[in-house]
Amino acid sequence: MIKFTKHFLKKLEDLLSELGFVLRYEKGNFQSGYCLVEHRNILVVNKFFDTENRIQVILEIIQQRDNLNESLLAPKSKALLKNIKTGKLENLSTEEEIENKQTEETKN
């Protein structure tokens, strides 16, 4: 199972950026914790959410969007997107988990 860390949040933010989305964290009265701005690729997420809630909201957004352009994605990003869309985050490669652990160890 993937851990909801700041490192994983950064990967999701990078994925959204590669897909052409602008992600903003702002305050607002969002029913679901996020808002799509006028059918443009601007996502506004509640800035008061903690890391886990931000990740959950971003995952929800990605899973609900059908018209994502995968052609410009790097191979790792394509694999991540495929796992998100199929709901198989626990199937992320062990290489990914090792990379996450190494990054967390260097921060300590």
N, C-alpha and C positions, 0 to 999 in steps of 0.2 A: 504494500500500500504506500502510495506517495505521501510524503509529509508536507503539510502546508507551511512552508517556510518562506522567508523573504526572498531566498534564492529562487524558489519555484515561482513566486509572484513575479519576480523580474523576468523569468523565462516566458511567462504568460503575457506580460507587458510587451516584451520583444516580439512575441508571436503576433499580437494584435497590431503592432507597428508594421511588421512585414506584410500583414494582410491589408494595410492601408487605413487602419483605424487610428483616430486620435483619442487617447484615453486621458480623461481629466478626473481628478478627485476634488469634488467641491461639495459644499453644504447645500441642502435643498430638501424639499418634501417629496421624496421618492417613495412610491407605494412598494416597489420591489427592491429598492436599494440602488437602482440605476435608471438611467433614462437614455434613450436614443434621440438625438436631436434632429428633428424634421427629416427623417429618412436619409440623413447623411451619415457618414462613417465617423460620427463623434459620439463617444460613450462617456457619460458622466456618472461616476460612482460616488456614493456617499463617502465623504472624506473622514467621517467619524468611525467608519468600520475598521476593525482590527485586521491583521493580515489574513487570518483564516476566512473571515467574511468577504474580504475583497477577492480572494481566490475563488470562493464559491460563486460569487456574483459573476466574475469573469468567465468561469467555466460554464455557467448557465447561459450567458450571452453567446458564447461560442457554439454551444450545443444547439441553440435555437436558430442560429443563422444558417440558412441553406445556400446562399449565394456567395460563398467565400471563394476568392480567387487563389487557388493553391499554386498556380504556375510560377510565381516568383519566390516561393518559399525554399529555404535551404532544406536539405534532406532531413536533418534533425527536427526542424520545425514541422515538416510534413508528417513525420512519425508522431510527433507530439499532438498535432491536430487530429490525426487519424485516431489516436488513443482517446482523445477527448470526445470526438464525435461518436465513437462506439461505446463510450462509457467504460473503457478498460484502462484506467489510470494505473491500476495495480500491475499492469503488464509492461510498464516502462522498463527499459533495459537495466540490467544491473550496473552497466557502465554509467548510466545516469545517476543511480543511487550512490555509486562510489564517488563520482564527481561532486555530488552534493555534500557528502561526508567530508571530502578533502577541503572543500570551500569553507565549511563550518569549522573545521579544525584549524585552518589558517587564521580565522577570525579570532579564535580563543587564545 
